[in-house]
Every structure is written in structure tokens, then in C-alpha cells.
Amino acid sequence: MEVQVLGVSGSPVPDSNTDRAVKLVLNHTGLRTRFVKLSELRLEPCRGCLGCVENNQCTVDDDGRSLAEAFRTASAFVLGAFTPYNSLDARSKMFMERMYCLRHQTGRNSGKFGAYVITTACPPYGSNVPPAFETATSQIRSWMAEEGILEIGGMLVVGNVPCIRCGHGDACMVSGIKLIHGSEATIASVGIQRFEDDPLAEDNAKQLALQVRRAVLGNLDAPAG
């Protein structure tokens, strides 16, 4: 049986906050799902060659071909992204661009349901921090609009800057910890953010999962729990 909801994570960190958030959403849909971690695939950027125009098949010989087929057959997807340099991460952007091969002439992405999970160390309610969540959200929403994908909604996950595990996060003059939280901030004072420690995270994931479920089933089915 075909997968109903495809979960995709752009995070290269093993078992990351992004991974776990996407998986939680998938698990609570009660539908047939598949999780894909882009860093585990052999995936190149779109070359803009337009070799896919006539047959909707990408000419790049890598895992992008099978990924596009999985995306094409799924009724919905949940894209998990994060915000390095306060914008959408490269792998998530590459995934979005590689799905371009399905668009030509027939618009095969049109009518699909899309949801997103964005992990950022720059929470929207912080002061003097770039609007990373808003920027990444805008990028994903613009892509969905261009492709005719029906937006279900999204959720925020508060994450960490890589400086917490580089070994120099407290002393480095350009530490992201100090950039975001102030010059006196340390790893200990800021803490390491875990998706499961956010009291609202599971509720948000369940709600997003319910929205995905209702979209796929046409609002005719009760919550999966």
C-alpha cells in the first residue's frame, strides 16, 4: 500500500529535535507514513537543465528520483527544516527544488497537502534576534503556493545553535549563544533545548497531525489519538 504521508527532515544531526518532531507528527496521524532524512540520501541540487520537462523525470542520477516518486504518490507531507544563518537550511531547500521535476505540464504537486516543522534557535518572541522562523516559513509557504500545494499549517520547535557542542561555545568571540542571548550567556545558563521538554510541543504536534489526518481523509474521520 502506498504511503499517505511523507515526512522529510533537512536536519543532518542524528536523531535531532527536527527528526523527533516530524516523527511525532507522523505517528499521531494514524495514517500510513514514511520518514526520510535527507542527509542519509545521495542528493544533488537541481541543475536547472529542464531535462525533466517532457517526462517529469529528473536527469540527475541520484536518490532524488526515488524521493520524487515517493513525494508524488503521497497525499500529504510534513517537511522538517531548521534555520542556519537565519534562513531555510540547504537540504530542505534542495528537496523543494528537486520536486520541480514533477511540475511541468501536468502540475503533479498541485492539490497535495503540506505541513511543516521549523526548528530555530532564534525564537520569534526573542529580542534583538533575526526573524529566522518567519523567514523560513515564508520560503516554504511561497514554494507551496507556486506548486499548488495546499498548506495545512506548521509548528515551531525551539532548538540549539551548533555552538553548544563545538567545545568553544562559552569562550568564542562569535558564539551564537552570545549573539542570541547576550554577551554574558553561557551554555549552562541557556541550557540545551530538547523537543520533549517543551510542554506545548507534544500538543502542537498532535494538533498538526490531526490537521494532516483530516486533510487526507477529507474531514470525515475522527482523531487518531
VEXSE-225321 format. One line per 2 residues: number of its first residue (from 1); for each residue y, z, x of N, C-alpha, C. Coordinates in steps of 0.001 Angstrom, whole numbers. Each point is the difference from the previous one (the first is absolute). Layout:
<pts>
NUM	Y,Z,X,Y,Z,X,Y,Z,X | ...;
</pts>
This chain:
<pts>
1	-1194,0,834,1194,0,-834,1246,0,871 | 1033,-707,-442,1215,-109,782,787,1309,-19;
3	703,227,1089,878,1160,101,1173,-177,-956 | 355,1064,-704,1133,-64,-930,1311,370,670;
5	-59,952,929,1214,457,683,-234,1,1506 | 828,-719,720,-75,-51,1458,1031,949,595;
7	-443,927,837,910,894,695,174,-473,1433 | 1234,-72,460,307,-507,1336,912,986,715;
9	-362,369,1225,857,888,789,499,-709,1256 | 1308,62,214,591,-575,1201,68,980,1144;
11	-416,1230,-213,83,1019,1043,-1111,-182,1029 | 329,-1,1310,-1023,-113,1034,-599,1343,392;
13	560,1108,-484,-472,1339,346,-1305,286,-739 | -1051,419,697,-1268,295,-675,166,1082,-1069;
15	-560,-234,-1163,31,967,-1101,1404,560,-218 | 956,-879,-50,1409,382,-102,367,510,-1388;
17	1188,576,-105,529,394,-1307,4,-1188,-956 | 379,-1160,523,42,-1207,-825,-1384,-365,-506;
19	-979,16,906,-1383,-304,-391,-465,921,-1119 | 191,1289,205,-532,986,-943,707,-81,-1347;
21	1285,-309,25,732,-134,-1260,-495,-1205,-793 | -170,-1124,684,-490,-1200,-676,-1396,241,-559;
23	-868,629,793,-1363,273,-450,-15,920,-1221 | 909,970,-23,56,903,-1148,392,-751,-1263;
25	962,-895,135,388,-820,-1151,-1196,-821,-471 | -675,-660,935,-1158,-821,-367,-1064,831,-708;
27	-289,1168,560,-1059,838,-560,288,442,-1430 | 1275,182,-313,349,493,-1327,193,-1110,-1038;
29	-138,-1255,418,91,-1077,-996,-1252,-73,-856 | -1135,446,559,-1262,-122,-729,-487,-1433,-83;
31	594,-893,793,-361,-1411,-13,-777,-358,1268 | -434,-1218,94,-675,-483,1209,1050,-309,1058;
33	-72,675,1132,1046,-111,1006,-578,-309,1379 | 885,-442,877,-335,-216,1410,1216,380,830;
35	-244,689,1105,1083,396,902,-89,-811,1285 | 1147,-548,432,74,-798,1223,1072,578,917;
37	-363,236,1256,967,468,1000,324,-1178,911 | 1234,-454,-48,370,-1241,676,-212,56,1507;
39	162,1180,608,-154,110,1449,-1444,-217,448 | -940,38,-931,-1403,-224,329,-402,-1462,-149;
41	940,-840,-425,-260,-1419,-184,589,-823,1141 | -548,-1175,188,591,-972,929,963,-848,-825;
43	1273,280,149,997,-571,-904,1233,-446,776 | 363,-1256,-168,1193,-557,633,1111,-197,-1037;
45	1246,-94,460,1092,-294,-935,-107,-1415,-554 | 634,-223,-1122,110,-1344,-558,735,-900,994;
47	-500,-1213,187,611,-945,949,1020,-922,-660 | 106,55,-1307,950,-862,-691,-330,-1472,143;
49	-1283,-320,174,-407,-1386,250,-133,-823,-1274 | -110,669,-1138,-184,-628,-1314,-1323,-758,-113;
51	-954,362,857,-1316,-619,-95,-789,458,-1208 | 508,991,-696,-688,545,-1177,487,-604,-1313;
53	933,-932,70,649,-501,-1221,-975,-681,-951 | -881,-828,517,-854,-808,-867,-1196,761,-564;
55	-540,952,780,-1235,658,-456,90,1522,-84 | 1184,544,228,198,1453,-54,-909,760,969;
57	-370,-649,1100,-817,620,1030,793,61,1307 | 129,1211,574,740,155,1243,-733,-697,1142;
59	739,-642,885,-594,-705,1137,-302,932,1175 | 541,1207,-25,-246,949,1096,-1406,576,-154;
61	-811,-166,1030,-1400,423,-59,-135,1464,419 | 268,897,-951,-148,1428,259,-385,701,-1302;
63	86,1323,-19,-408,747,-1194,957,-174,-1175 | 1123,-661,241,944,-239,-1080,-575,-859,-1107;
65	-950,-841,336,-604,-867,-1017,-793,813,-1020 | -874,881,486,-788,821,-917,877,1016,-725;
67	1053,462,678,930,929,-643,723,-685,-1156 | 400,-1237,203,676,-754,-1062,-928,-212,-1189;
69	-1284,-224,266,-946,-189,-1093,-191,1296,-778 | -62,1126,722,-119,1296,-676,1237,293,-829;
71	1162,-349,522,1252,198,-712,59,-892,-1237 | -457,-1226,142,47,-961,-1114,-841,468,-1177;
73	-1174,542,272,-916,339,-1084,268,1371,-618 | 731,863,692,303,1326,-546,1063,-104,-1091;
75	-116,832,-1013,996,11,-1070,1271,724,419 | -147,962,918,1138,806,432,-199,420,1451;
77	1068,469,597,-87,490,1370,940,1186,170 | -317,818,1006,872,1099,410,263,-183,1485;
79	1240,-289,361,366,-213,1399,593,1274,577 | -619,503,1057,513,1177,691,713,-418,1272;
81	1266,349,101,814,-404,1143,715,1213,583 | 576,-171,1188,823,1062,572,1254,-626,603;
83	879,819,555,1348,-502,313,430,207,1452 | -645,-637,974,509,62,1369,1353,-725,68;
85	925,547,762,1351,-576,96,629,-185,-1384 | -371,899,-896,651,91,-1308,-146,-1256,-860;
87	-1129,-679,193,-262,-1208,-776,-1509,-122,-189 | -422,-1028,-669,-1410,-197,-265,-766,-268,1292;
89	-1176,614,138,-788,-188,1221,-512,-1429,119 | -296,-407,1243,-345,-1391,295,-1283,-461,-673;
91	-1012,862,-46,-1266,-431,-594,131,-223,-1506 | 707,886,-684,197,-194,-1441,784,-1271,-269;
93	1008,-249,820,792,-1228,-150,-863,-1227,278 | -856,93,1023,-888,-1114,328,-971,-274,-1144;
95	-528,1071,-585,-887,-161,-1158,716,-745,-1124 | 1199,427,-316,746,-633,-1073,216,-1492,283;
97	360,-319,1232,287,-1385,346,-1265,-858,9 | -1126,590,388,-1239,-779,38,-514,-331,-1400;
99	394,771,-1006,-406,-316,-1360,778,-1194,-566 | 935,-515,777,782,-1177,-380,-894,-1212,-245;
101	-1154,-39,668,-885,-1157,-142,-495,-181,-1435 | 18,1060,-780,-493,-70,-1372,1060,-510,-991;
103	1200,-130,467,1121,-252,-905,153,-1463,-427 | -257,-913,886,366,-1399,-206,-595,-617,-1261;
105	826,-711,-716,-359,-816,-1161,-558,794,-1187 | -975,880,250,-641,716,-1101,532,1416,-196;
107	726,554,991,544,1343,-120,-1066,1038,-275 | -1009,63,864,-1153,854,-266,304,1496,74;
109	1136,364,562,370,1419,37,704,435,-1288 | 466,-945,-756,755,297,-1207,-873,698,-1032;
111	533,1078,-570,-710,741,-1027,-846,1137,518 | -141,105,1309,-743,1115,591,864,1254,-77;
113	-636,1168,-96,724,1268,-59,91,617,1396 | 1183,480,351,199,561,1327,624,1384,-17;
115	-538,888,834,554,1345,185,139,251,1501 | 780,999,366,211,249,1422,140,1489,286;
117	-421,350,1215,150,1343,545,774,-155,1300 | 1126,674,127,806,-111,1213,112,1359,673;
119	-467,47,1241,85,1222,791,1186,-111,945 | 849,1013,-4,1176,-28,858,341,1390,501;
121	490,52,1229,476,1269,561,1463,232,-335 | 614,-975,-675,1406,102,-411,63,134,-1515;
123	-210,1190,-528,-19,164,-1451,1336,-357,-634 | -10,-581,-1188,1239,-432,-661,998,1121,-219;
125	-491,1223,-110,909,1116,-272,569,610,1273 | -353,-547,1165,534,528,1260,1432,-452,224;
127	720,756,814,1382,-358,314,58,-692,1346 | 885,-969,112,222,-724,1256,-1258,-699,514;
129	-834,-464,-896,-1169,-773,401,67,-1372,-660 | -542,-1034,655,28,-1346,-571,-803,-68,-1300;
131	345,-922,-885,-718,-128,-1281,-1310,-755,174 | -913,562,779,-1242,-697,341,-862,-278,-1225;
133	-154,998,-854,-830,-172,-1199,583,-1088,-896 | 1292,38,-190,654,-987,-855,-131,-1404,579;
135	146,-118,1336,-96,-1304,652,-1400,-586,-151 | -1024,806,292,-1377,-479,-112,-352,-336,-1448;
137	451,840,-925,-243,-263,-1420,612,-1328,-415 | 1223,-242,442,688,-1244,-335,-750,-1211,540;
139	-518,119,1220,-747,-1114,590,-1260,-313,-796 | -747,1025,-361,-1231,-214,-758,306,-545,-1395;
141	997,566,-643,337,-440,-1350,510,-1441,-20 | 768,-374,1023,499,-1379,80,-1147,-976,185;
143	-968,376,851,-1181,-847,196,-766,-160,-1303 | -221,1089,-716,-738,-77,-1253,727,-870,-1016;
145	1315,137,-44,779,-794,-947,-120,-1495,306 | 58,-348,1274,-100,-1407,398,-1374,-573,-326;
147	-1025,817,87,-1364,-464,-236,-406,80,-1469 | 828,589,-830,-359,154,-1404,-961,1150,-239;
149	-89,908,969,-857,1184,-132,702,1013,-900 | -742,603,-905,564,949,-948,2,1394,611;
151	1172,552,223,134,1295,657,-413,1142,-932 | -916,825,474,-426,1167,-762,859,1201,346;
153	241,202,1285,784,1137,460,-425,394,1396 | 572,1084,495,-307,427,1351,204,1492,163;
155	-335,492,1189,177,1413,285,375,206,1462 | 663,1116,236,457,378,1333,-955,1030,591;
157	-319,-171,1279,-735,999,761,862,369,1204 | 269,1276,165,778,451,1153,-928,77,1204;
159	328,-756,1043,-855,-85,1177,650,546,1256 | -488,-470,1132,428,515,1296,438,-1124,923;
161	930,315,894,331,-938,1066,-1064,109,1087 | -267,-1067,759,-1013,59,1059,305,1066,1062;
163	1255,423,68,408,989,1013,-758,1318,-115 | -597,280,-1140,-711,1271,-141,-1280,29,815;
165	-502,-1166,430,-1253,-24,748,100,-717,1342 | 1232,-317,437,148,-722,1271,-58,925,1211;
167	204,1300,-224,-18,957,1098,1364,362,538 | 1043,-701,-456,1357,261,486,996,162,-1147;
169	-512,212,-1200,859,6,-1183,1100,1029,5 | -236,1158,625,1020,1056,0,1058,-220,1072;
171	-364,-671,1093,917,-126,1133,697,-1360,84 | -584,-1009,-612,520,-1366,125,1412,-115,-566;
173	867,-683,738,1400,-149,-420,146,-905,-1218 | -975,-851,-233,90,-925,-1138,-1110,281,-1010;
175	-427,1234,-75,-1063,385,-923,398,-265,-1451 | -929,-595,-734,245,-226,-1418,104,1292,-778;
177	-624,1054,508,83,1306,-656,1439,474,-39 | 682,-114,1139,1399,443,80,921,-971,-732;
179	-345,-1273,46,818,-1002,-696,53,273,-1497 | -1133,366,-559,-93,199,-1444,411,1405,-425;
181	-432,1004,786,151,1390,-432,1068,792,756 | 647,-619,971,1062,698,726,-390,338,1433;
183	991,215,828,-214,169,1439,-819,1231,359 | -29,1001,-870,-749,1221,289,-1424,-28,-550;
185	-358,-1064,-671,-1318,-80,-636,-1111,-131,1034 | -1133,590,-296,-1185,-103,839,-1200,-356,-879;
187	-1100,-326,650,-1207,-301,-767,-400,1203,-841 | 107,1186,601,-390,1224,-716,903,273,-1187;
189	1295,-222,169,935,307,-1093,-99,-1011,-1139 | -307,-1233,336,-105,-1049,-1015,-1371,24,-661;
191	-1022,228,813,-1361,7,-522,-593,-1390,-89 | -1302,-44,-84,-712,-1269,-146,-319,-208,-1477;
193	464,-1123,-505,-146,-287,-1428,-1380,-567,-299 | -687,616,-944,-1281,-500,-477,129,-322,-1483;
195	-499,-1156,-355,90,-465,-1379,-503,1055,-989 | -1101,665,355,-621,958,-905,818,1276,-178;
197	933,249,910,797,1222,-85,1189,-127,-946 | 289,-1203,-438,1098,-231,-932,-508,306,-1414;
199	538,1019,-647,-511,387,-1327,157,-1092,-1050 | 931,-920,221,204,-1061,-987,-804,-1257,306;
201	-547,-76,1217,-621,-1245,438,-1195,-396,-855 | -900,944,-263,-1184,-327,-784,367,-394,-1423;
203	967,682,-579,442,-366,-1350,597,-1397,-21 | 802,-312,1024,607,-1329,82,-1064,-1075,160;
205	-1009,301,827,-1079,-962,216,-798,-224,-1274 | -287,1065,-716,-741,-121,-1254,787,-795,-1039;
207	1305,241,-31,829,-717,-958,49,-1488,329 | 129,-309,1293,16,-1398,410,-1351,-651,-295;
209	-1078,748,246,-1338,-512,-299,-154,-304,-1491 | 524,868,-835,-62,-214,-1445,765,-1260,-400;
211	1136,-206,628,783,-1199,-283,-766,-1257,408 | -676,72,1154,-802,-1138,451,-1138,-251,-979;
213	-681,1052,-390,-1128,-114,-932,432,-627,-1325 | 1089,496,-530,479,-516,-1281,414,-1463,111;
215	588,-363,1127,416,-1391,186,-1208,-923,42 | -1014,403,758,-1195,-832,145,-774,-109,-1311;
217	-86,1113,-742,-781,15,-1236,829,-326,-1236 | 1260,-328,199,833,-381,-1126,405,1145,-890;
219	168,1200,598,443,1185,-740,-966,435,-1094 | -1253,-447,98,-947,274,-1072,-952,1138,316;
221	57,494,1229,-987,991,402,648,1338,292 | -739,1062,-198,494,1340,270,19,256,1493;
223	745,1006,448,50,332,1430,-1383,288,564 | -170,-370,1265,-1293,214,656,-132,1428,468;
225	1110,725,137,-32,1395,450,367,131,1459;
</pts>
